[in-house]
Amino acid sequence: MRLGMLIELDRCVGCLACVSSCKERWDTGPGAARDWVVTFEHGTRGKDLGLTFYPGLCMQCSDHPCTTECPTGATYRRDDGIVVVDPDVCIGCGNCIPLCPYGARRIDPVKNIVEKCNLCAPYVDRGEAPACVSTCLAECRHFGDLDDPTSKVSQLVRTLDARPLKTAEVDVGPNVFYAGAAHREAIVARGVIQSPRSPELTRLWKGVTRPLARVGVPAFALLTVLGGAMINLRTRGHSQSRAQEKVETLPRHRLGMRVLHWFNALSWLLLLITGTALMATPSFALFGQGFPAAVSRLFHGEGSLLRFHVAWGGLWALVIVPFFLLFKKGGLEAIREIALTRDDLQWLAIKPLVAIGMSKKPLPPQDKYNAGQKAFAASALLGTTVIIGSGVVMTFHLGSAALVATMILVHKLAIALALVGLAVHVTMAALVTEERPALRSMVTGSIDRQHASTHNAKWVEEEESGEKKP
């Protein structure tokens, strides 16, 4: 089945009944009509002066270039040939607009999503005709299955020698046919068909963001894991088991912060999986389209998947932000804990050399968190702020289409950079033996005093003296 339309240009009188009925049915905002009628004047006064009315709409193209570069997969072609936009998945970035050769896509300024003709698909599904067809006063519009040679629309296409609007340069398989050769030629001569243009968002995504996310982050993560394994092999002979000793501990993390930490870890995992699955179209899929399709099936469609992603992201923000501020005294304690000192800068310069055995220089004493943990915490705070802010812009379609498109890149880049820091954090905590007591403290709430005295001497001294540095 291939649903399409035939318009008899010789009979169109430019009454705009089609535009009015469409606008009423779909409640489109100002300047966002799903169809339109343009008047073209041609000929010479007193001789052959005439008018051509161009009833335009989405051509339901068989090649549909507009669907290939949608970041969320909101626009797609149905099995019956109708190209649709899912309003629950569209975020209003406008990336699809310059890809349409017929200018059939517009941002609705009220809904802040892309609007286009879908041949009244929900009404067609229940046996009704598109609004423009049923209200055409001149009865010049005909709708039906173009693949069925016995259908009225197919018979009229043959009888009236109707053809789609296309040029030698631009032919994307349009499924709206126009009868009336002279009027059709006049419309094409007015340049209504434009070559599809790749949007700036796609160029930046393909040139910068996707290579970083697809190659840079996994490669860095692999190198980090291998580095952690090498450090463990090197230090295995120097480690001493204290399993038989009675270990003295210091309280390190309150229960609330521990719960918040693991909730944050779970949220990162869920949001990373669902967010990656939302990038389903060929131009935006990170690792092929199989993974997004599988995850979408688990959630019974991209609309449900997006709603889950947004809902969990909102829950994550509503839990993380207020409780973090509560546990960290409005953020002041966090700023104090992650502020880099001169000792920290020296530690960052020396630690890599010590880890790989190229230096035996003693490391400067550290606070509650070492310089590496401080750097990760600072990047995580910055990344979380950017991710939440850009997510809010996309979710609620705040600002212009250009702003939403920019926020897509910002959102993905912030996640990619945060994952780089996360790779180091997880590797050091889980793989490097000498750092594991810090990981266990996120479960038990306390840390081995001897380990803390070695790795966090400043903090131990501070705790024993009962004084907090300003």
Residue pairs with C-beta under 8 A, 6 or more apart in sequence:
1 79
1 80
1 81
1 145
1 147
1 148
2 62
2 80
2 81
2 145
2 146
2 147
2 175
3 60
3 80
3 81
3 82
3 119
3 124
3 143
3 144
3 145
3 146
3 175
4 60
4 81
4 143
4 144
4 145
4 146
4 153
4 175
4 176
4 177
5 57
5 60
5 119
5 130
5 133
5 141
5 142
5 143
5 153
5 175
5 176
5 177
6 141
6 142
6 143
6 153
6 156
6 157
6 160
6 162
6 176
6 177
6 178
6 179
7 55
7 140
7 141
7 142
7 176
7 177
7 178
7 179
8 138
8 140
8 141
8 142
8 160
8 162
8 179
8 180
9 52
9 53
9 55
9 140
9 178
9 179
9 180
9 183
9 184
9 187
10 140
10 179
10 180
10 183
11 138
11 139
11 140
12 37
12 53
12 55
12 138
12 140
13 53
13 137
13 138
14 37
14 39
14 51
14 53
15 137
15 138
16 37
17 132
17 135
17 136
17 137
18 35
18 37
18 55
18 131
18 132
18 135
18 136
18 141
19 33
19 35
19 36
19 37
19 132
20 135
21 131
21 132
21 134
21 135
22 28
22 33
22 34
22 35
22 117
22 131
22 132
23 33
23 34
24 131
25 120
25 123
25 131
26 34
26 115
28 34
28 108
28 115
29 108
29 109
29 110
29 111
29 115
30 109
30 110
31 106
31 109
32 106
32 107
32 108
32 109
32 110
32 111
32 115
33 106
33 115
34 57
34 58
34 115
34 116
34 117
34 118
35 55
35 56
35 57
35 117
35 132
36 55
36 56
36 57
37 53
37 54
37 55
37 56
38 53
38 54
38 56
38 192
39 51
39 52
39 53
39 54
40 51
40 52
40 53
40 54
40 186
40 187
40 190
41 49
41 50
41 51
42 49
42 50
42 51
42 52
42 186
43 49
43 50
52 183
52 186
52 187
53 183
54 187
54 190
54 192
55 132
55 140
55 141
56 102
56 103
56 104
56 192
57 104
57 117
57 132
57 176
58 83
58 100
58 102
58 104
58 105
58 116
58 117
58 118
58 119
58 176
59 102
59 104
59 164
59 165
59 172
59 174
59 175
59 176
60 81
60 82
60 83
60 119
60 174
60 175
60 176
61 83
61 101
61 172
61 173
61 174
61 175
62 81
62 172
62 173
62 174
62 175
63 172
63 173
64 77
64 83
64 172
65 99
65 100
65 101
65 172
65 196
66 75
66 83
66 96
66 99
66 100
66 105
66 196
67 75
67 76
67 77
67 83
67 96
67 281
68 99
68 281
68 282
68 283
69 95
69 96
69 99
69 198
69 199
69 201
69 202
69 281
69 283
69 284
70 76
70 90
70 95
70 96
70 281
70 284
71 91
71 93
71 95
71 201
71 205
71 278
71 279
71 281
71 284
71 408
72 89
72 90
72 91
72 278
72 279
72 280
72 302
72 306
73 89
73 278
73 279
73 280
73 281
73 292
73 302
74 85
74 86
74 87
74 89
74 90
74 91
74 114
74 302
75 83
75 84
75 85
75 86
75 90
75 96
75 114
76 83
76 84
76 86
77 83
77 84
78 84
78 121
81 146
81 175
82 118
82 119
82 121
82 124
83 116
83 118
84 118
84 121
85 113
85 114
85 115
85 116
85 118
86 302
86 303
87 111
87 113
88 303
88 306
88 307
89 302
89 303
89 306
90 113
90 114
91 113
91 394
91 395
91 397
91 404
91 408
92 107
92 111
92 112
92 113
92 114
92 397
92 401
92 404
93 201
93 394
93 401
93 404
93 405
93 408
94 107
94 114
94 199
94 401
94 402
94 404
94 405
95 199
95 201
95 202
95 405
96 105
96 114
96 199
97 105
97 106
97 107
97 114
97 199
97 401
98 196
98 197
98 198
98 199
99 196
99 197
99 198
99 199
100 116
100 196
101 170
101 172
101 193
101 194
101 195
101 196
102 165
102 174
102 192
102 193
102 194
103 192
103 194
104 116
104 117
105 114
105 115
105 116
106 114
106 115
106 116
107 113
107 114
107 115
107 401
108 114
108 115
111 397
112 397
113 397
119 130
119 143
120 128
120 129
120 130
120 131
123 129
123 130
123 131
124 130
128 134
129 143
130 141
130 143
132 141
133 141
133 142
133 143
142 152
142 153
142 156
143 153
144 151
144 152
144 153
144 154
145 151
145 153
145 154
146 153
146 154
146 157
146 175
147 154
148 154
149 155
156 162
156 179
157 177
157 179
160 179
160 180
161 179
161 181
162 177
162 178
162 179
163 177
163 178
163 184
164 173
164 174
164 175
164 176
164 177
164 178
165 174
165 176
165 178
165 184
165 187
165 188
165 192
165 193
166 172
166 174
166 188
166 193
167 188
167 193
169 195
170 193
170 194
170 195
170 196
172 196
178 184
178 187
199 405
200 405
201 405
201 406
201 408
201 409
202 283
202 284
204 409
205 283
205 284
205 408
205 409
205 412
206 283
208 409
208 413
209 409
209 412
209 413
209 416
210 284
210 286
212 413
212 416
213 286
213 412
213 415
213 416
214 286
214 287
216 416
216 420
217 416
217 419
217 420
217 423
220 420
220 423
221 419
221 420
221 423
221 427
224 423
224 424
224 427
225 423
225 427
225 431
227 355
227 356
227 427
228 427
228 428
228 431
228 432
229 431
230 356
231 355
231 356
231 432
232 431
232 432
232 433
234 356
234 357
235 433
235 434
236 433
239 433
239 434
242 448
242 450
247 448
247 449
247 450
248 448
248 449
248 450
249 444
249 446
249 447
249 448
249 449
250 446
250 447
250 449
250 452
250 460
250 463
251 445
251 446
252 368
252 441
252 445
252 446
252 447
252 452
253 261
253 441
253 442
253 445
254 327
254 445
255 445
256 323
256 326
256 327
257 327
258 442
258 443
258 445
260 319
260 320
260 323
260 324
260 327
261 442
262 442
263 316
263 319
263 320
264 316
264 320
267 312
267 315
267 316
267 320
268 422
270 312
271 309
271 312
271 313
271 316
272 415
272 419
273 295
274 295
274 299
274 305
274 308
274 309
274 312
275 309
275 415
276 286
276 287
276 291
276 292
277 291
277 292
277 294
277 295
277 296
277 305
278 292
278 302
278 305
278 306
278 309
279 285
279 286
279 292
280 289
280 292
280 293
280 296
280 302
281 289
282 289
285 291
285 292
295 305
296 302
296 305
299 305
299 308
310 391
310 395
313 388
313 391
313 395
314 395
317 388
317 391
320 384
321 388
324 331
324 334
325 331
328 334
334 377
334 381
336 468
336 469
336 470
337 367
337 368
337 369
337 374
337 377
338 369
338 374
338 377
338 378
338 381
339 374
340 371
340 374
340 375
341 367
343 364
343 365
343 366
343 371
343 458
344 364
344 366
344 367
344 370
344 371
344 374
345 371
346 364
347 363
347 364
347 366
347 370
347 371
347 372
348 371
348 372
348 375
350 359
350 361
350 363
350 364
351 363
351 371
351 372
353 359
353 361
354 360
354 361
354 363
365 457
365 458
366 455
366 456
366 457
366 458
366 459
367 374
367 456
367 458
367 459
367 462
368 456
368 458
368 459
368 462
369 377
369 456
370 455
370 456
372 424
372 428
373 425
373 438
375 421
376 421
376 422
376 424
376 425
379 417
379 418
379 421
380 418
380 421
380 422
383 414
383 415
383 417
383 418
383 421
384 418
386 410
386 411
386 414
387 411
387 414
387 415
387 418
390 407
390 408
390 410
390 411
390 414
391 411
392 398
393 399
393 403
393 404
393 407
394 404
394 407
394 408
394 411
397 404
398 404
428 435
429 435
429 436
429 438
429 439
430 436
430 439
434 451
434 455
437 447
437 448
437 451
437 452
438 447
438 451
438 455
440 447
441 447
449 460
452 459
452 460
453 460
462 468
462 469
